[in-house]
Amino acid sequence: MDSTIEQGPVVAAPAQPQPRLQRNALSLFETVASTLANMAPAEGIFVAIGLTVSFMGSRAPWAFLLAMIAVFTCANTMSEFSRARPSAGSFVSFIANGIQGYAPRAALFVSTTCFVILMLGYIISTASAVVFLGAWVQVLVPSLNWMVISVVALLIVVPLLLRGVAVSTILSFVMFLIEAVALSFLAVAILFLAHGHITAPFTNAGGMPGFSGLALAFPIVVLGFVGWDNSGALAEETKQPRRTVPITVFVSVFIVGMVYFLSSYSMIVGFAGLKLKDPLGALSVDPSPFLTVARNYLPWFLAVLGLVGVTSSAGYYIASATSQTRIIFHSGREGLLPAFFARVTTGAKPVPYVAVLSYILLSLALIVLPGIWLNANDVFTYEATIGTVPVVLIYLLANVALPLYFWKYQRSAFNWFKHIVVPLIGVAVLALPIWGFFAPNQPTPYNYFGWIFAGLLILSAAWGGYVFLKRRDAVKYLGSIVADE
């Protein structure tokens, strides 16, 4: 390497030894397992299929396939940063490292702001998944109250999260396995039973003409892949994170992309076989199209789908909480939050218990408080929408930070395709769902969501400003802790 190019940001070593997480606790299989559970394809396809068909018609499965390819460009950023400087801080650390070599003080403000907006987005999205679980169970057992179910489900997993990263990861994978096997079995069965319509997705029926349908559907299907970054924050607890994390992100995106494609393909074929007057129109407005198809082709499978709705949202919550609490912990270590948040349990398997309990309490508030005024479907829909856009914004900023980092610190490894072209494609892909969030002429209350996002951004910047002005020493330690060093 050119001797004039630094290997990484030059930072001061912390004055006191910093708490560390359990080393080598997760294998490649376990990081893939956690990421797949975090992506929750059953919940994702249940929510996205109707809207996607309304825009794309019979071509909907191809939108999921294109989205998978597009998300690979974003996975490239996680992969490249993790090869160079794997960190439990994930995108927060990556963005800081990208800016730090040019403007260290600005890096502190930007990374702190990014941390707050990212965690707000993560926790809001995760709360929506727990609400989905409560609403789903209430549909299956109407005598139960969705909020009580959601709160109980949330609290049940606390001891599990405090047991250690390996235990929660394995359980979340079991839940993913149930949904993946069930969705795949149903898809194959429908394709066999309705084989006379197997070519339906190759037709051009329904939806909007030209590329306008794809333009509107694309943000929806891209958002279905949120969670692919799960393994980045688990780097400190992962064996060989510089190798494991890059493999994990690409494998996970591919597997979930195939589940989405196969499931959406089978829905088009299945509804075509129902001999309805307007099968695609019926699919686009059906609140539970998978239940409709199962009811007509495999009635005995309805009970399995009921279980899938529970395991998908539960696996999502466990996996996301496991990963995202590591970002809170890491930010406490590096001064973006008070050091209190970096406290871990004693023993051979340290767990960031303060981060876990803080995450649980915020999630609880986001379930109960909106639920006082809104029904379960509204809480889920609104929180899932509001919570996703801050996360996508951070993905976009990480793509911007990637070429800055490699040009400054890894010049000999700089690659114009991987570090310029691919991140730019990622920025363009991620700009679509953000644009959709602020698009004009949206119905109420969606037309207010942009203002809510602006409020979250102002709140995040306010904390970033406080750290910038009052915690100046944090700039010395920003990006100082690498997962495997």
C-alpha positions as CSV (number, residue, x, y, z in Angstrom):
1,M,0.0,0.0,0.0
2,D,1.1,3.6,-0.6
3,S,2.9,4.6,2.5
4,T,1.2,8.0,2.4
5,I,-2.2,6.5,2.8
6,E,-3.3,5.6,6.4
7,Q,-4.8,2.1,7.1
8,G,-7.7,3.6,9.1
9,P,-8.7,6.5,11.2
10,V,-6.1,7.6,13.7
11,V,-7.9,7.6,17.1
12,A,-6.7,7.8,20.7
13,A,-7.0,4.6,22.8
14,P,-9.7,5.0,25.4
15,A,-8.4,6.0,28.8
16,Q,-10.1,3.1,30.5
17,P,-10.5,-0.5,29.2
18,Q,-13.8,-0.6,27.3
19,P,-16.4,-3.4,27.9
20,R,-16.4,-6.0,25.2
21,L,-18.9,-8.6,24.0
22,Q,-18.5,-12.3,23.8
23,R,-15.9,-13.2,21.2
24,N,-16.4,-16.0,18.6
25,A,-20.0,-16.7,19.8
26,L,-21.5,-16.9,16.3
27,S,-20.6,-19.0,13.3
28,L,-21.5,-18.2,9.7
29,F,-24.6,-20.3,10.0
30,E,-25.8,-18.4,13.0
31,T,-25.2,-14.9,11.5
32,V,-27.1,-16.0,8.4
33,A,-29.8,-17.4,10.6
34,S,-30.2,-14.2,12.6
35,T,-30.3,-12.1,9.4
36,L,-32.9,-14.3,7.7
37,A,-35.1,-14.0,10.8
38,N,-34.7,-10.2,10.9
39,M,-35.8,-10.0,7.2
40,A,-39.1,-11.8,8.1
41,P,-40.2,-12.7,4.6
42,A,-43.6,-14.0,5.6
43,E,-44.6,-10.7,7.2
44,G,-43.0,-8.8,4.3
45,I,-44.8,-10.7,1.5
46,F,-48.1,-10.7,3.4
47,V,-47.9,-6.9,3.6
48,A,-46.4,-6.1,0.1
49,I,-48.1,-8.5,-2.3
50,G,-51.4,-6.6,-2.6
51,L,-49.9,-3.2,-3.3
52,T,-47.3,-4.6,-5.6
53,V,-49.9,-6.4,-7.7
54,S,-52.1,-3.2,-7.8
55,F,-49.1,-1.5,-9.5
56,M,-47.5,-4.3,-11.5
57,G,-50.4,-6.7,-12.1
58,S,-49.3,-10.1,-13.2
59,R,-45.7,-8.9,-13.5
60,A,-45.4,-8.4,-9.7
61,P,-42.9,-11.3,-9.1
62,W,-40.4,-9.7,-11.4
63,A,-40.4,-6.6,-9.2
64,F,-39.2,-8.7,-6.2
65,L,-36.5,-10.2,-8.4
66,L,-35.3,-6.7,-9.5
67,A,-35.4,-5.5,-5.9
68,M,-33.2,-8.3,-4.8
69,I,-30.6,-7.4,-7.4
70,A,-30.8,-3.7,-6.4
71,V,-30.4,-4.6,-2.7
72,F,-27.2,-6.4,-3.6
73,T,-25.7,-3.0,-4.4
74,C,-26.4,-1.9,-0.8
75,A,-25.1,-5.2,0.6
76,N,-21.8,-4.3,-1.2
77,T,-21.4,-1.3,1.2
78,M,-21.8,-3.5,4.3
79,S,-19.5,-6.1,2.8
80,E,-16.7,-3.7,2.0
81,F,-16.8,-1.8,5.3
82,S,-16.9,-5.1,7.2
83,R,-13.8,-6.4,5.4
84,A,-11.9,-3.2,6.4
85,R,-13.2,-2.3,9.8
86,P,-15.9,-4.6,11.2
87,S,-17.8,-3.0,14.1
88,A,-20.7,-3.5,16.5
89,G,-21.6,0.1,15.6
90,S,-22.5,-1.1,12.1
91,F,-23.6,1.8,9.8
92,V,-23.0,4.4,12.5
93,S,-19.4,3.5,12.7
94,F,-19.1,3.1,8.9
95,I,-20.4,6.6,8.3
96,A,-18.2,8.0,11.0
97,N,-15.1,6.3,9.5
98,G,-16.0,7.7,6.1
99,I,-16.2,11.3,7.2
100,Q,-13.6,11.3,10.0
101,G,-10.5,11.6,7.7
102,Y,-11.9,14.8,6.2
103,A,-13.7,16.5,9.1
104,P,-13.4,14.8,12.5
105,R,-15.7,17.1,14.4
106,A,-18.3,16.9,11.6
107,A,-18.0,13.1,11.8
108,L,-18.9,13.2,15.5
109,F,-22.1,15.3,14.8
110,V,-23.2,13.4,11.7
111,S,-22.6,9.9,13.2
112,T,-24.4,10.8,16.5
113,T,-27.3,12.2,14.5
114,C,-27.3,9.0,12.3
115,F,-27.2,6.8,15.4
116,V,-30.3,8.5,16.9
117,I,-32.4,8.5,13.7
118,L,-31.3,4.9,13.0
119,M,-32.3,3.6,16.4
120,L,-35.6,5.5,16.3
121,G,-36.4,3.9,12.9
122,Y,-35.3,0.5,14.1
123,I,-37.3,0.6,17.3
124,I,-40.5,2.0,15.6
125,S,-40.2,-0.7,12.9
126,T,-39.7,-3.4,15.5
127,A,-42.7,-2.2,17.6
128,S,-44.8,-2.5,14.5
129,A,-43.8,-6.1,14.1
130,V,-44.9,-6.9,17.7
131,V,-48.2,-5.1,17.0
132,F,-48.6,-7.3,13.8
133,L,-48.1,-10.4,16.0
134,G,-50.8,-9.2,18.4
135,A,-53.2,-8.3,15.6
136,W,-52.6,-11.6,13.8
137,V,-53.3,-13.7,17.0
138,Q,-56.5,-11.6,17.6
139,V,-57.7,-12.5,14.1
140,L,-57.1,-16.2,15.0
141,V,-58.6,-15.9,18.5
142,P,-61.0,-12.9,18.5
143,S,-61.6,-13.1,22.2
144,L,-58.0,-12.0,22.9
145,N,-56.9,-8.4,23.0
146,W,-54.1,-7.5,20.5
147,M,-52.4,-5.0,22.9
148,V,-52.2,-7.5,25.7
149,I,-50.8,-10.2,23.3
150,S,-48.2,-7.7,22.0
151,V,-47.1,-6.6,25.5
152,V,-46.9,-10.2,26.8
153,A,-44.9,-11.3,23.7
154,L,-42.5,-8.4,24.1
155,L,-41.8,-9.1,27.8
156,I,-41.5,-12.9,27.3
157,V,-38.4,-12.5,25.1
158,V,-36.5,-10.3,27.6
159,P,-34.9,-13.2,29.6
160,L,-34.0,-14.8,26.2
161,L,-32.2,-11.6,25.0
162,L,-30.3,-11.5,28.4
163,R,-29.2,-15.1,28.0
164,G,-26.7,-14.4,25.3
165,V,-26.4,-13.8,21.6
166,A,-26.2,-17.5,20.5
167,V,-29.5,-18.5,22.3
168,S,-31.6,-15.7,20.8
169,T,-30.0,-16.3,17.4
170,I,-30.9,-20.0,17.3
171,L,-34.5,-19.4,18.4
172,S,-35.0,-16.7,15.8
173,F,-33.7,-19.1,13.1
174,V,-36.1,-21.8,14.2
175,M,-38.9,-19.3,13.7
176,F,-37.6,-18.3,10.3
177,L,-37.3,-21.9,9.3
178,I,-41.0,-22.4,10.0
179,E,-42.1,-19.5,7.8
180,A,-39.6,-20.3,5.0
181,V,-40.6,-23.9,4.8
182,A,-44.3,-23.1,5.0
183,L,-44.2,-20.4,2.3
184,S,-42.1,-22.6,0.0
185,F,-44.4,-25.6,0.5
186,L,-47.5,-23.5,-0.2
187,A,-45.9,-22.0,-3.3
188,V,-44.9,-25.3,-4.8
189,A,-48.3,-26.8,-4.0
190,I,-50.2,-24.0,-5.6
191,L,-48.0,-24.1,-8.7
192,F,-48.8,-27.9,-9.0
193,L,-52.5,-27.6,-8.3
194,A,-53.0,-24.5,-10.6
195,H,-50.4,-25.7,-13.2
196,G,-52.7,-24.7,-16.0
197,H,-52.0,-21.0,-15.2
198,I,-48.2,-21.4,-14.5
199,T,-47.4,-18.9,-17.2
200,A,-49.6,-16.1,-15.8
201,P,-46.7,-14.0,-14.5
202,F,-45.3,-13.9,-18.0
203,T,-48.4,-12.1,-19.2
204,N,-49.0,-8.3,-19.1
205,A,-52.3,-8.3,-17.3
206,G,-53.5,-5.7,-14.7
207,G,-51.4,-3.1,-13.0
208,M,-50.3,0.2,-14.6
209,P,-48.9,0.6,-18.1
210,G,-45.2,1.0,-18.9
211,F,-42.6,1.6,-16.2
212,S,-45.0,3.7,-14.1
213,G,-46.2,0.6,-12.2
214,L,-42.6,-0.5,-11.5
215,A,-41.7,3.0,-10.3
216,L,-44.5,2.9,-7.7
217,A,-44.0,-0.8,-6.7
218,F,-40.2,-0.6,-6.5
219,P,-40.0,1.3,-3.2
220,I,-42.5,-1.2,-1.6
221,V,-40.5,-4.3,-2.6
222,V,-37.2,-2.8,-1.7
223,L,-38.5,-2.0,1.8
224,G,-39.3,-5.7,2.1
225,F,-35.6,-6.4,2.3
226,V,-34.9,-4.2,5.4
227,G,-33.1,-6.2,8.0
228,W,-30.4,-7.6,5.6
229,D,-27.8,-5.6,7.6
230,N,-28.4,-7.5,10.8
231,S,-25.0,-9.2,10.9
232,G,-23.0,-6.0,10.8
233,A,-23.8,-5.1,14.4
234,L,-23.0,-8.7,15.5
235,A,-19.5,-8.5,14.2
236,E,-17.8,-8.4,17.6
237,E,-19.5,-11.7,18.6
238,T,-18.9,-13.3,15.2
239,K,-16.0,-15.7,14.2
240,Q,-13.9,-14.1,11.5
241,P,-16.2,-11.1,11.0
242,R,-14.2,-9.8,8.0
243,R,-15.2,-12.9,6.1
244,T,-18.4,-13.9,7.8
245,V,-20.4,-10.7,7.5
246,P,-19.8,-10.2,3.8
247,I,-20.9,-13.7,3.0
248,T,-23.9,-13.4,5.3
249,V,-25.4,-10.2,3.7
250,F,-25.2,-11.6,0.2
251,V,-26.5,-15.1,1.1
252,S,-29.4,-13.7,3.2
253,V,-30.5,-11.2,0.5
254,F,-30.5,-14.0,-2.1
255,I,-32.4,-16.5,0.0
256,V,-35.1,-14.0,1.0
257,G,-35.3,-12.7,-2.6
258,M,-36.0,-16.2,-3.8
259,V,-38.7,-16.7,-1.1
260,Y,-40.4,-13.4,-2.2
261,F,-40.2,-14.4,-5.9
262,L,-41.5,-17.9,-5.4
263,S,-44.3,-16.8,-3.1
264,S,-45.5,-13.9,-5.3
265,Y,-45.3,-16.0,-8.4
266,S,-47.5,-18.6,-6.8
267,M,-50.0,-16.0,-5.7
268,I,-50.4,-14.8,-9.3
269,V,-50.9,-18.4,-10.5
270,G,-53.2,-19.3,-7.6
271,F,-55.6,-16.4,-8.0
272,A,-55.6,-17.0,-11.8
273,G,-56.8,-20.5,-11.1
274,L,-59.7,-19.3,-9.0
275,K,-61.7,-18.4,-12.1
276,L,-62.6,-15.0,-10.7
277,K,-63.9,-12.2,-13.0
278,D,-60.9,-10.1,-12.1
279,P,-58.3,-12.3,-10.3
280,L,-55.6,-9.6,-10.1
281,G,-58.0,-7.0,-8.9
282,A,-59.2,-9.4,-6.2
283,L,-55.6,-10.2,-5.2
284,S,-54.7,-6.5,-5.0
285,V,-57.5,-5.7,-2.5
286,D,-57.6,-9.0,-0.5
287,P,-56.4,-8.3,3.0
288,S,-55.2,-11.9,3.4
289,P,-54.5,-13.3,0.0
290,F,-52.4,-16.2,1.3
291,L,-55.3,-17.3,3.5
292,T,-57.7,-17.0,0.5
293,V,-55.4,-19.2,-1.7
294,A,-54.9,-21.8,1.1
295,R,-58.7,-21.9,1.8
296,N,-59.4,-22.7,-1.9
297,Y,-56.5,-25.1,-2.6
298,L,-55.3,-26.5,0.8
299,P,-57.8,-25.8,3.5
300,W,-55.9,-27.9,6.1
301,F,-52.9,-25.5,5.6
302,L,-54.8,-22.5,7.2
303,A,-53.6,-23.5,10.6
304,V,-50.0,-23.6,9.4
305,L,-50.4,-20.1,8.0
306,G,-51.7,-19.0,11.3
307,L,-48.5,-20.2,13.0
308,V,-46.4,-18.6,10.3
309,G,-47.8,-15.1,11.0
310,V,-46.8,-15.6,14.7
311,T,-43.3,-17.0,14.1
312,S,-42.4,-14.4,11.4
313,S,-43.1,-11.4,13.6
314,A,-41.6,-13.0,16.7
315,G,-38.5,-14.1,14.8
316,Y,-38.1,-10.6,13.4
317,Y,-38.4,-9.0,16.8
318,I,-35.9,-11.3,18.5
319,A,-33.3,-11.1,15.7
320,S,-33.6,-7.3,15.3
321,A,-33.5,-6.6,19.1
322,T,-30.4,-8.9,19.4
323,S,-28.6,-7.0,16.7
324,Q,-29.7,-3.4,17.3
325,T,-29.0,-3.4,21.0
326,R,-25.4,-3.9,20.0
327,I,-25.4,-0.6,18.2
328,I,-26.8,1.1,21.4
329,F,-24.1,-0.6,23.4
330,H,-21.3,0.4,21.0
331,S,-22.5,4.0,20.9
332,G,-22.2,4.1,24.7
333,R,-18.7,2.9,24.4
334,E,-17.6,5.5,22.0
335,G,-19.2,8.5,23.7
336,L,-22.3,9.0,21.5
337,L,-24.4,8.1,24.5
338,P,-23.6,8.2,28.2
339,A,-21.2,5.3,29.2
340,F,-24.1,3.8,31.2
341,F,-25.5,2.3,28.0
342,A,-22.3,0.3,27.5
343,R,-22.7,-1.7,30.7
344,V,-22.7,-5.5,30.2
345,T,-23.4,-8.5,32.4
346,T,-20.6,-10.2,34.2
347,G,-19.4,-13.7,33.3
348,A,-18.1,-15.5,30.2
349,K,-21.0,-14.3,28.0
350,P,-21.4,-10.6,28.5
351,V,-24.7,-9.1,27.3
352,P,-25.4,-5.4,27.0
353,Y,-28.2,-5.5,29.5
354,V,-28.8,-1.7,29.7
355,A,-29.1,-1.5,25.9
356,V,-31.5,-4.4,25.9
357,L,-33.8,-3.0,28.6
358,S,-33.8,0.4,27.0
359,Y,-34.8,-1.1,23.7
360,I,-37.6,-3.1,25.4
361,L,-39.0,0.0,27.2
362,L,-39.0,2.1,24.1
363,S,-40.7,-0.7,22.1
364,L,-43.3,-1.0,24.9
365,A,-44.1,2.7,24.7
366,L,-44.5,2.5,21.0
367,I,-47.0,-0.3,21.3
368,V,-49.1,1.0,24.2
369,L,-49.3,4.7,23.6
370,P,-50.5,4.7,19.9
371,G,-52.7,1.7,20.8
372,I,-54.7,3.9,23.1
373,W,-56.1,5.9,20.2
374,L,-55.6,3.6,17.1
375,N,-56.6,0.1,16.2
376,A,-53.9,-2.6,15.7
377,N,-54.0,-2.4,11.9
378,D,-53.4,1.4,11.9
379,V,-50.6,1.2,14.5
380,F,-48.9,-1.5,12.5
381,T,-49.2,0.2,9.1
382,Y,-48.3,3.7,10.3
383,E,-45.3,2.6,12.4
384,A,-44.0,0.2,9.8
385,T,-44.1,3.1,7.2
386,I,-42.6,5.7,9.5
387,G,-39.9,3.5,11.0
388,T,-38.5,2.2,7.7
389,V,-37.6,5.5,6.0
390,P,-35.0,6.6,8.7
391,V,-33.3,3.2,8.3
392,V,-33.2,3.6,4.5
393,L,-31.7,7.1,4.9
394,I,-28.8,5.6,6.9
395,Y,-28.3,2.9,4.2
396,L,-28.1,5.7,1.7
397,L,-25.6,7.7,3.7
398,A,-23.4,4.6,4.3
399,N,-23.2,4.3,0.5
400,V,-22.0,7.9,0.3
401,A,-19.4,7.2,3.1
402,L,-17.9,4.1,1.4
403,P,-15.9,5.8,-1.4
404,L,-14.8,8.5,1.1
405,Y,-13.3,5.9,3.4
406,F,-11.6,3.8,0.8
407,W,-10.1,6.9,-1.0
408,K,-8.7,8.2,2.2
409,Y,-7.5,5.1,4.0
410,Q,-7.4,2.2,1.6
411,R,-6.3,3.9,-1.6
412,S,-4.4,0.9,-3.0
413,A,-7.6,-1.2,-2.5
414,F,-9.8,1.5,-4.1
415,N,-11.9,0.0,-6.9
416,W,-13.9,2.4,-9.1
417,F,-16.7,-0.2,-9.7
418,K,-17.1,-1.5,-6.1
419,H,-16.5,1.9,-4.4
420,I,-18.1,4.4,-6.8
421,V,-20.4,2.8,-9.4
422,V,-22.1,0.2,-7.1
423,P,-22.7,2.7,-4.2
424,L,-24.1,5.2,-6.6
425,I,-26.6,2.6,-7.9
426,G,-27.4,1.9,-4.2
427,V,-28.1,5.6,-3.6
428,A,-30.4,5.8,-6.6
429,V,-32.3,2.6,-5.4
430,L,-32.7,3.9,-1.9
431,A,-33.8,7.4,-3.0
432,L,-37.0,5.9,-4.5
433,P,-38.6,4.8,-1.2
434,I,-37.5,8.1,0.4
435,W,-39.1,10.0,-2.5
436,G,-42.3,7.9,-2.1
437,F,-42.5,8.9,1.5
438,F,-42.6,12.6,0.6
439,A,-44.5,12.3,-2.7
440,P,-47.3,14.9,-3.0
441,N,-51.0,14.2,-3.0
442,Q,-50.9,11.4,-0.5
443,P,-54.1,10.6,1.5
444,T,-54.4,11.4,5.1
445,P,-52.7,10.6,7.4
446,Y,-49.8,9.6,5.1
447,N,-49.4,13.2,4.0
448,Y,-48.3,14.0,7.6
449,F,-45.6,11.3,7.8
450,G,-43.0,13.6,6.2
451,W,-43.5,16.1,9.0
452,I,-43.1,13.2,11.6
453,F,-39.9,12.2,9.9
454,A,-38.7,15.8,10.0
455,G,-39.4,15.9,13.7
456,L,-37.4,12.7,14.3
457,L,-34.5,14.2,12.3
458,I,-34.6,17.4,14.3
459,L,-34.6,15.4,17.5
460,S,-31.7,13.4,16.3
461,A,-29.7,16.5,15.2
462,A,-30.4,18.1,18.6
463,W,-28.7,15.2,20.4
464,G,-25.9,15.3,17.8
465,G,-25.5,19.0,18.5
466,Y,-25.3,18.3,22.3
467,V,-22.6,15.6,21.8
468,F,-20.8,17.9,19.4
469,L,-20.7,20.8,22.0
470,K,-20.6,19.0,25.3
471,R,-18.9,15.7,24.7
472,R,-15.9,16.9,22.7
473,D,-13.6,14.1,23.9
474,A,-15.9,11.6,22.0
475,V,-14.2,12.6,18.7
476,K,-10.9,11.0,20.0
477,Y,-12.5,7.6,20.4
478,L,-15.0,7.7,17.5
479,G,-14.3,4.5,15.4
480,S,-11.6,3.3,17.8
481,I,-13.0,-0.1,18.5
482,V,-12.8,-2.7,15.8
483,A,-14.7,-5.9,16.3
484,D,-11.8,-8.3,15.9
485,E,-8.9,-6.3,17.3
